Structures are given as C-alpha cells and as structure tokens.
Amino acid sequence: MTKIKKYVPIVGQGVIDELYFLAEKFGGKTVQNINSTAVGGGVAEILTRMIPLMRQLGVEVLWDVIKGNEKFFSITKKFHNALHGINVTITDDDFKYFVSVNHENAKEINFSGDVLFIHDPQPIALVDMKHEHGKQWAWRCHIDFTQPQADVMNFLQSYIEKYDSAVFSAPAFSRNLSIPQVLISPSIDPLSDKNKELRMDKIDRVLERFGIDKERPIVTQISRFDYLKDPLGVIEVYKRVKQYVDCQLVLAGGGATDDPEGLEVLEKVRTAAAGDSDVHIIFLPPASDIIINALQRASTVILQKSLKEGFGLTVAEALWKAKPVIASAVGGIPLQIAHKYSGILTYSIDGTAYYLKQLLNDQTYANKLGINGKEHIKHNFLITRHIRDYLLLFLSLYHRGDIIHL
C-alpha cells in the first residue's frame, strides 16, 4: 500500500496537509461507494487506488459492487451506447428489468455509509432505498452525456433527481437538473504500477515479449476493445501513415466485466489487422499495469481516437509520461490537451493521420508537446486533487447553504 507521504515530493507538503485538514472536517463519517465492477475500466481503477489513501487520511471508505446477469449487463451496455448518442432500441421490459435487478441488489447491500456514492447508470436505481435508509446520496457520472438518446436520458433523470447531488467529469456533460451539480474530473495515481517510473530493462523485456521492435517508431493506443474507442479507425490511420513512415502499431487493452461487447470488437480488430506483422493486438488480463506502463513509455506517439469519451484516463497516463498524444476532441479530453501546446486534438481519421505523420517526422516538436502535457497533468489531474474535490463534495452535502470556514 502506497503511503500518502510519498506524494509530498510530487505535489508538495501543503497539498497533503490540506487533505488531512478536510478529512478532519468531515468528522469521521463513512463513505460507501457502489458501482458495477471491481476490475476493468477507470472507475474500478480509481477506487482501487483512492480508497486506501482516504483511509490513511482518517476517512472510512467502503466499496460494494452490484451483481447482474448477462441480460442486465446487455441492457446497461445499451444504456451506455444510447447515452453516447448511438441509436438503440430499449423496450419497456428492459427498463423494468433494469429496475428489478437494482432492487434485488438493494436487498443484499448493507447501506451503512453516511454518504452513499453511486457510480454510473448501472446501480442508479438503488436511490429508491433513500427513503428507508436516509443518509446523503450522490450520483457520480463517468461517461459522456453530450448527446444522449432522449428516452434513456429521461428514464435516468427520473432517478438522478432523487439524489442530493450529481457529479460530472466535464462541463459539457451537465444537464438541466433540479439538484446541485458538481464538476470533478477523474485523475491518475503517479505512484501506481501503471504510472510509476520504470527501468529501461523492464521496458525492453515487455517489448521483446510481444515482438515489438524498439528501433522503429511505435504508435500505441491503450483502451478497452470497445467500438467507441474506434480501434478500427486507429488501424486505418496507421495504414495511411505507414505509406510514408516505417512505424509499428500497438493496440493493447482488456475488457470490463460489465461490457459484453469486448470480445466481438477484439475479433473485428484482429481481422482488420490480419497479415501485417507490424500491428500488435494485445489483449491484456486484469493486473497488467506494468505492461501498460512499459508500452506507453516505449511509444513514440500515443493515440486516443475515441468517438465518445467520459474523460480518457489513458490520455492523462500518457501525458504524465511526457509522451506526445494525439486524441479526439471529445468528452473530457480537451480538458487535458491544449491543441498544439500539450498535445494534439483531432476530429477525423484524416486529421489524426496528418498529425501522426508530422509528429513522427519532428521529434523535437513531439518532445515539447510531451513536456508541456506532463506539467498540465501534474497540476490538474493527479489523485491528490481528486481526493480533495471528493472531500469538499462530501462536506457540501452536510453544509448545503452554509459557509464552510476552512
């Protein structure tokens, strides 16, 4: 377990002192997180790193995971796609089944927290238990809400407005709600296995293991195998650039237990890359953080060509390693990248290919983007800032309308 004092050389003693102060103000109350998966995806990753640190600060933090069968997660995947603007058909029976699974889970969960912190749509209907258990309830949305399908949004909003507060990752995701809304961007942990410094021999061993040539440029996208991450578009970008620059492509990532489409996408990616030995498709199991770290550190340029994106933690991870990043201007990514200063924002396959070719041919410019990007992440998107924002949120739930004297 990482000791919180180890963050002092990175963020300064004053930041850590403030966290202890806010935790003390919270007064020994308990926070209970509830989401839909313990492994895979950014939510589980953040909670895994954050909870031990908050406990060191003196805040008791719990974490429960709801259960669901294949039918339930198929429905929630349709919710996910619909909220990202993809036209899907969701029946009344689907909505009823979704609620029934939430209510079944509610019978099994011990709602013991003073603050119930519910993450994303999958467990959103647990708030129906609020009238029985009281407490303070906050709903945390980690996904892109810019162009949601109306029927799904209306359904979810009927539950969101039962909460005491709603938390979004970027200003563009806010909705016209009757409850307070809070902006809290996600974060990375600079001392986690995925982000800590690695020796070059460790990086070389990972490249050797997967047959990647360290002497030629490496273009990498780290993501779940998900249509919204557009891995097929990444392959098309690579094919266009390969005509001019002798580069390699790495598409690496895993899946999440609440995402039933992952293997289907993986097979399509493998088919699209068939016959090209310079395309490395790497399906990673959970606990592959050192491998991901090594692949990012070995890369010449990192892509994140998402079609939709709640925040894009892989962008922050790459920038923290001072890597030049080309990413789609969607969701929370523009919060992390100032175009042509701390990275490159693009809107199309053509644009991504154009800038990728430019960065591969101009290493000085690419390096400058990476250096600027790391500074931006250091000051805005590390886990200590995230914890501070959460503590302020929890305090606000108990002091609504009051002036908190800090």
Secondary structure as GFF3:
##gff-version 3
##sequence-region A 1 406
A	DSSP	three_ten_helix	4	7	.	.	.	ID=ss1
A	DSSP	alpha_helix	8	11	.	.	.	ID=ss2
A	DSSP	alpha_helix	13	26	.	.	.	ID=ss3
A	DSSP	beta_strand	30	35	.	.	.	ID=ss4
A	DSSP	alpha_helix	42	56	.	.	.	ID=ss5
A	DSSP	beta_strand	60	65	.	.	.	ID=ss6
A	DSSP	alpha_helix	70	83	.	.	.	ID=ss7
A	DSSP	alpha_helix	92	108	.	.	.	ID=ss8
A	DSSP	beta_strand	115	119	.	.	.	ID=ss9
A	DSSP	three_ten_helix	124	129	.	.	.	ID=ss10
A	DSSP	alpha_helix	130	133	.	.	.	ID=ss11
A	DSSP	beta_strand	136	140	.	.	.	ID=ss12
A	DSSP	alpha_helix	150	160	.	.	.	ID=ss13
A	DSSP	beta_strand	165	168	.	.	.	ID=ss14
A	DSSP	three_ten_helix	171	173	.	.	.	ID=ss15
A	DSSP	beta_strand	181	183	.	.	.	ID=ss16
A	DSSP	alpha_helix	200	209	.	.	.	ID=ss17
A	DSSP	beta_strand	218	222	.	.	.	ID=ss18
A	DSSP	three_ten_helix	227	229	.	.	.	ID=ss19
A	DSSP	alpha_helix	231	242	.	.	.	ID=ss20
A	DSSP	beta_strand	248	253	.	.	.	ID=ss21
A	DSSP	alpha_helix	262	273	.	.	.	ID=ss22
A	DSSP	beta_strand	279	283	.	.	.	ID=ss23
A	DSSP	alpha_helix	289	298	.	.	.	ID=ss24
A	DSSP	beta_strand	301	304	.	.	.	ID=ss25
A	DSSP	alpha_helix	313	320	.	.	.	ID=ss26
A	DSSP	beta_strand	325	328	.	.	.	ID=ss27
A	DSSP	alpha_helix	333	336	.	.	.	ID=ss28
A	DSSP	beta_strand	344	346	.	.	.	ID=ss29
A	DSSP	alpha_helix	349	361	.	.	.	ID=ss30
A	DSSP	alpha_helix	363	380	.	.	.	ID=ss31
A	DSSP	alpha_helix	383	398	.	.	.	ID=ss32
###
